[in-house]
Amino acid sequence: AMRMTSPIPKGILYHNDAFDYPVLDLTIARQALLDANWPGTAGLTVTDGAAWEAIAASSTPLATYNYTYNIGNEMREDMLIVCQDNFAKIGVAITDTGMTWGEYIKRGYEVGDLHRNMLELWWLGWIPDYNDPSNFINMLMTNTAIASNMAKIDDAQLQTWMEAAVTEIDPAARKVLYDNIQERCAEVIYPWCYGYVSDAPWCGVANLRGYQQNAMKDVFDTIYFV
């Protein structure tokens, strides 16, 4: 796997990782809290990691967030450990909110009396149906429908660019739009914390033609041998 740096993953058309994407930097994170005079930070320094972790473990952490995941999903369970470790370094406590898959996903899609406001930190994976940025961005970031916008992103400029890119037929113009989208996400609105892009090794056959990689792992009738 590789670090994800954009809402358009590496390997998808128009991916661009040349922008100033956030990276883990405890000095910057701690300094931001100190500069904001966050309650409970008086006397802390950016270099005293033990003091920050002690606050996270106390009865009065700087903040507390739930991490919601479906029990039995190994990757999401592991992310609980990562979040608890990383956030403790800035004085923040993470609560284990594991549940069944049904309870988890119904919060994301707001089924019945379950809703997205119950989610504070969570993990979402996405597999495209075809190689186009709209298959990610328009599904996960649109403000026009519930769709899969679990982060409740609502940015007018982002929406304008997304809609324009879907109907634009000039590849160069589309690239400009998707570059704008990625730059805005990376440097202005910060809608997500990026995870990873998985590697998908494929074995080829020299005389096989017409095979199309796809998320459903289906084999289409377009394949043939030469």
C-alpha positions as a Markdown table, in Angstrom:
| # | Residue | x | y | z |
|---|---|---|---|---|
| 1 | Ala | 0.0 | 0.0 | 0.0 |
| 2 | Met | 1.0 | 3.6 | -0.4 |
| 3 | Arg | 0.1 | 6.8 | 1.4 |
| 4 | Met | -3.0 | 8.5 | -0.1 |
| 5 | Thr | -2.4 | 12.2 | -0.8 |
| 6 | Ser | -5.5 | 13.3 | -2.7 |
| 7 | Pro | -9.2 | 12.6 | -3.0 |
| 8 | Ile | -8.3 | 11.2 | -6.4 |
| 9 | Pro | -6.1 | 8.2 | -5.7 |
| 10 | Lys | -2.9 | 7.4 | -7.5 |
| 11 | Gly | -3.7 | 5.4 | -10.6 |
| 12 | Ile | -7.0 | 7.2 | -11.2 |
| 13 | Leu | -7.1 | 9.7 | -14.1 |
| 14 | Tyr | -6.0 | 13.2 | -13.3 |
| 15 | His | -4.4 | 12.3 | -9.9 |
| 16 | Asn | -2.0 | 15.0 | -8.8 |
| 17 | Asp | 0.0 | 14.9 | -5.6 |
| 18 | Ala | 2.0 | 18.0 | -6.2 |
| 19 | Phe | 0.0 | 20.1 | -3.8 |
| 20 | Asp | 0.8 | 20.9 | -0.1 |
| 21 | Tyr | -1.0 | 17.9 | 1.4 |
| 22 | Pro | -1.0 | 17.7 | 5.2 |
| 23 | Val | 1.4 | 15.2 | 6.8 |
| 24 | Leu | 1.8 | 14.1 | 10.4 |
| 25 | Asp | 3.8 | 16.8 | 12.2 |
| 26 | Leu | 3.5 | 16.8 | 16.0 |
| 27 | Thr | 5.4 | 20.1 | 16.4 |
| 28 | Ile | 2.9 | 21.9 | 14.1 |
| 29 | Ala | -0.1 | 20.3 | 15.7 |
| 30 | Arg | 1.0 | 21.1 | 19.2 |
| 31 | Gln | 1.9 | 24.6 | 18.3 |
| 32 | Ala | -1.5 | 25.2 | 16.7 |
| 33 | Leu | -3.2 | 24.2 | 20.0 |
| 34 | Leu | -0.9 | 26.4 | 22.0 |
| 35 | Asp | -1.4 | 29.4 | 19.6 |
| 36 | Ala | -5.2 | 28.9 | 20.0 |
| 37 | Asn | -4.8 | 29.0 | 23.8 |
| 38 | Trp | -6.8 | 25.7 | 23.8 |
| 39 | Pro | -8.1 | 25.1 | 27.4 |
| 40 | Gly | -5.7 | 22.8 | 29.3 |
| 41 | Thr | -2.6 | 23.7 | 27.3 |
| 42 | Ala | -1.1 | 26.2 | 29.7 |
| 43 | Gly | 2.4 | 25.3 | 30.6 |
| 44 | Leu | 2.8 | 22.7 | 27.8 |
| 45 | Thr | 5.7 | 22.9 | 25.2 |
| 46 | Val | 5.9 | 21.4 | 21.8 |
| 47 | Thr | 8.8 | 19.2 | 22.9 |
| 48 | Asp | 7.4 | 17.6 | 26.1 |
| 49 | Gly | 5.6 | 14.6 | 24.6 |
| 50 | Ala | 5.1 | 12.8 | 27.9 |
| 51 | Ala | 3.1 | 15.8 | 29.2 |
| 52 | Trp | 0.7 | 15.8 | 26.3 |
| 53 | Glu | 0.2 | 12.0 | 26.6 |
| 54 | Ala | -0.4 | 12.3 | 30.3 |
| 55 | Ile | -3.2 | 14.8 | 29.7 |
| 56 | Ala | -4.8 | 12.5 | 27.1 |
| 57 | Ala | -4.8 | 9.7 | 29.7 |
| 58 | Ser | -6.2 | 11.9 | 32.4 |
| 59 | Ser | -9.8 | 12.5 | 33.3 |
| 60 | Thr | -9.6 | 15.9 | 31.6 |
| 61 | Pro | -8.0 | 15.4 | 28.1 |
| 62 | Leu | -7.9 | 18.4 | 25.7 |
| 63 | Ala | -10.8 | 16.8 | 23.8 |
| 64 | Thr | -12.4 | 13.4 | 23.4 |
| 65 | Tyr | -13.7 | 11.9 | 20.2 |
| 66 | Asn | -15.3 | 8.5 | 19.4 |
| 67 | Tyr | -13.7 | 6.3 | 16.8 |
| 68 | Thr | -16.5 | 4.2 | 15.2 |
| 69 | Tyr | -15.8 | 1.0 | 13.3 |
| 70 | Asn | -17.3 | -2.4 | 12.6 |
| 71 | Ile | -16.0 | -5.1 | 14.9 |
| 72 | Gly | -14.3 | -7.9 | 12.9 |
| 73 | Asn | -12.8 | -5.6 | 10.3 |
| 74 | Glu | -9.1 | -6.0 | 11.1 |
| 75 | Met | -7.9 | -2.9 | 9.3 |
| 76 | Arg | -10.5 | -0.7 | 11.0 |
| 77 | Glu | -9.7 | -2.3 | 14.4 |
| 78 | Asp | -6.0 | -1.5 | 13.8 |
| 79 | Met | -6.9 | 2.1 | 13.0 |
| 80 | Leu | -8.4 | 2.4 | 16.5 |
| 81 | Ile | -4.9 | 1.7 | 17.9 |
| 82 | Val | -3.3 | 4.1 | 15.5 |
| 83 | Cys | -5.7 | 6.9 | 16.4 |
| 84 | Gln | -5.4 | 6.3 | 20.1 |
| 85 | Asp | -1.6 | 6.5 | 19.8 |
| 86 | Asn | -1.4 | 9.5 | 17.5 |
| 87 | Phe | -4.0 | 11.6 | 19.1 |
| 88 | Ala | -2.6 | 11.0 | 22.6 |
| 89 | Lys | 0.5 | 12.8 | 21.4 |
| 90 | Ile | -1.5 | 16.0 | 21.2 |
| 91 | Gly | -3.5 | 15.4 | 24.4 |
| 92 | Val | -6.7 | 14.0 | 22.8 |
| 93 | Ala | -8.4 | 10.9 | 24.0 |
| 94 | Ile | -10.1 | 8.5 | 21.5 |
| 95 | Thr | -13.0 | 6.4 | 22.7 |
| 96 | Asp | -13.5 | 2.8 | 21.3 |
| 97 | Thr | -16.9 | 2.8 | 19.7 |
| 98 | Gly | -16.9 | -0.6 | 17.9 |
| 99 | Met | -20.2 | -2.0 | 16.7 |
| 100 | Thr | -21.8 | -4.3 | 14.1 |
| 101 | Trp | -21.5 | -3.6 | 10.4 |
| 102 | Gly | -25.2 | -2.8 | 10.2 |
| 103 | Glu | -25.0 | -0.3 | 13.1 |
| 104 | Tyr | -22.0 | 1.3 | 11.5 |
| 105 | Ile | -23.1 | 1.7 | 7.9 |
| 106 | Lys | -26.6 | 2.8 | 8.9 |
| 107 | Arg | -25.1 | 5.8 | 10.6 |
| 108 | Gly | -23.2 | 6.7 | 7.5 |
| 109 | Tyr | -26.3 | 6.5 | 5.3 |
| 110 | Glu | -28.7 | 7.9 | 8.0 |
| 111 | Val | -31.1 | 5.0 | 8.2 |
| 112 | Gly | -33.9 | 5.2 | 10.7 |
| 113 | Asp | -32.9 | 7.2 | 13.8 |
| 114 | Leu | -29.2 | 6.7 | 13.1 |
| 115 | His | -27.3 | 9.6 | 11.6 |
| 116 | Arg | -23.9 | 10.9 | 10.6 |
| 117 | Asn | -23.6 | 13.2 | 13.6 |
| 118 | Met | -23.0 | 10.0 | 15.7 |
| 119 | Leu | -19.7 | 9.6 | 13.8 |
| 120 | Glu | -16.7 | 11.7 | 14.8 |
| 121 | Leu | -13.8 | 9.6 | 13.6 |
| 122 | Trp | -14.3 | 6.7 | 11.2 |
| 123 | Trp | -12.8 | 5.0 | 8.2 |
| 124 | Leu | -14.3 | 4.7 | 4.8 |
| 125 | Gly | -12.9 | 2.7 | 1.9 |
| 126 | Trp | -13.9 | 3.1 | -1.7 |
| 127 | Ile | -13.5 | 1.0 | -4.9 |
| 128 | Pro | -14.2 | 2.7 | -8.3 |
| 129 | Asp | -16.4 | 1.2 | -10.9 |
| 130 | Tyr | -14.3 | 2.8 | -13.7 |
| 131 | Asn | -11.2 | 4.9 | -14.0 |
| 132 | Asp | -12.5 | 8.5 | -13.7 |
| 133 | Pro | -12.2 | 11.0 | -10.8 |
| 134 | Ser | -16.0 | 11.6 | -10.7 |
| 135 | Asn | -16.4 | 8.0 | -9.5 |
| 136 | Phe | -14.8 | 9.1 | -6.2 |
| 137 | Ile | -15.3 | 12.8 | -5.9 |
| 138 | Asn | -18.9 | 13.2 | -7.0 |
| 139 | Met | -20.1 | 10.3 | -4.9 |
| 140 | Leu | -18.2 | 11.2 | -1.8 |
| 141 | Met | -18.3 | 15.0 | -1.8 |
| 142 | Thr | -21.5 | 16.1 | -3.4 |
| 143 | Asn | -23.8 | 18.4 | -1.4 |
| 144 | Thr | -26.9 | 17.7 | -3.6 |
| 145 | Ala | -27.9 | 14.4 | -2.1 |
| 146 | Ile | -27.1 | 12.1 | 0.9 |
| 147 | Ala | -25.2 | 9.8 | -1.5 |
| 148 | Ser | -22.0 | 8.6 | 0.3 |
| 149 | Asn | -20.9 | 12.0 | 1.6 |
| 150 | Met | -20.5 | 10.8 | 5.1 |
| 151 | Ala | -18.2 | 13.7 | 6.0 |
| 152 | Lys | -21.0 | 16.1 | 5.1 |
| 153 | Ile | -18.8 | 18.2 | 2.8 |
| 154 | Asp | -20.7 | 21.3 | 1.7 |
| 155 | Asp | -18.4 | 23.6 | -0.3 |
| 156 | Ala | -20.0 | 25.7 | -3.1 |
| 157 | Gln | -16.8 | 26.2 | -5.1 |
| 158 | Leu | -15.9 | 22.5 | -4.9 |
| 159 | Gln | -19.5 | 21.6 | -6.0 |
| 160 | Thr | -19.2 | 23.9 | -9.0 |
| 161 | Trp | -16.0 | 22.4 | -10.2 |
| 162 | Met | -17.2 | 18.8 | -9.7 |
| 163 | Glu | -20.3 | 19.4 | -11.7 |
| 164 | Ala | -18.4 | 21.2 | -14.5 |
| 165 | Ala | -15.8 | 18.4 | -14.7 |
| 166 | Val | -18.5 | 15.8 | -15.2 |
| 167 | Thr | -19.8 | 17.4 | -18.4 |
| 168 | Glu | -16.5 | 18.8 | -19.7 |
| 169 | Ile | -15.3 | 16.9 | -22.7 |
| 170 | Asp | -11.9 | 18.6 | -23.3 |
| 171 | Pro | -9.3 | 16.5 | -21.4 |
| 172 | Ala | -7.0 | 19.5 | -20.8 |
| 173 | Ala | -9.9 | 21.5 | -19.3 |
| 174 | Arg | -11.0 | 18.6 | -17.2 |
| 175 | Lys | -7.4 | 18.3 | -15.8 |
| 176 | Val | -7.5 | 22.0 | -14.8 |
| 177 | Leu | -10.8 | 21.4 | -13.0 |
| 178 | Tyr | -9.5 | 18.3 | -11.1 |
| 179 | Asp | -6.3 | 20.1 | -10.3 |
| 180 | Asn | -8.3 | 22.9 | -8.8 |
| 181 | Ile | -10.4 | 20.4 | -6.8 |
| 182 | Gln | -7.3 | 18.6 | -5.4 |
| 183 | Glu | -5.6 | 21.8 | -4.5 |
| 184 | Arg | -8.6 | 23.2 | -2.7 |
| 185 | Cys | -9.0 | 19.9 | -0.8 |
| 186 | Ala | -5.3 | 19.8 | 0.1 |
| 187 | Glu | -4.7 | 23.4 | 1.1 |
| 188 | Val | -8.0 | 25.1 | 1.9 |
| 189 | Ile | -11.0 | 23.0 | 3.1 |
| 190 | Tyr | -9.3 | 19.8 | 4.4 |
| 191 | Pro | -12.4 | 17.5 | 4.1 |
| 192 | Trp | -10.7 | 14.2 | 4.9 |
| 193 | Cys | -7.7 | 12.7 | 6.7 |
| 194 | Tyr | -6.1 | 10.6 | 4.0 |
| 195 | Gly | -5.4 | 6.9 | 4.5 |
| 196 | Tyr | -3.8 | 4.7 | 1.9 |
| 197 | Val | -4.1 | 3.4 | -1.6 |
| 198 | Ser | -3.8 | -0.4 | -1.8 |
| 199 | Asp | -1.6 | -2.1 | -4.3 |
| 200 | Ala | -3.3 | -4.5 | -6.7 |
| 201 | Pro | -0.8 | -6.8 | -8.5 |
| 202 | Trp | -2.0 | -8.4 | -11.7 |
| 203 | Cys | -0.5 | -11.2 | -13.6 |
| 204 | Gly | -0.8 | -10.8 | -17.4 |
| 205 | Val | -0.9 | -13.3 | -20.3 |
| 206 | Ala | 1.0 | -12.1 | -23.3 |
| 207 | Asn | -1.6 | -13.1 | -25.9 |
| 208 | Leu | -4.7 | -12.1 | -23.9 |
| 209 | Arg | -6.6 | -9.0 | -25.0 |
| 210 | Gly | -9.7 | -7.2 | -23.9 |
| 211 | Tyr | -9.4 | -7.8 | -20.1 |
| 212 | Gln | -10.7 | -5.0 | -18.0 |
| 213 | Gln | -9.7 | -4.7 | -14.3 |
| 214 | Asn | -12.8 | -3.9 | -12.2 |
| 215 | Ala | -13.9 | -3.8 | -8.6 |
| 216 | Met | -16.3 | -6.7 | -8.9 |
| 217 | Lys | -13.6 | -9.0 | -10.3 |
| 218 | Asp | -15.9 | -10.0 | -13.2 |
| 219 | Val | -14.6 | -11.3 | -16.5 |
| 220 | Phe | -16.3 | -9.7 | -19.4 |
| 221 | Asp | -17.0 | -11.4 | -22.7 |
| 222 | Thr | -14.7 | -8.9 | -24.4 |
| 223 | Ile | -11.6 | -11.0 | -23.7 |
| 224 | Tyr | -9.9 | -13.0 | -26.4 |
| 225 | Phe | -6.6 | -14.6 | -27.3 |
| 226 | Val | -4.4 | -13.7 | -30.2 |
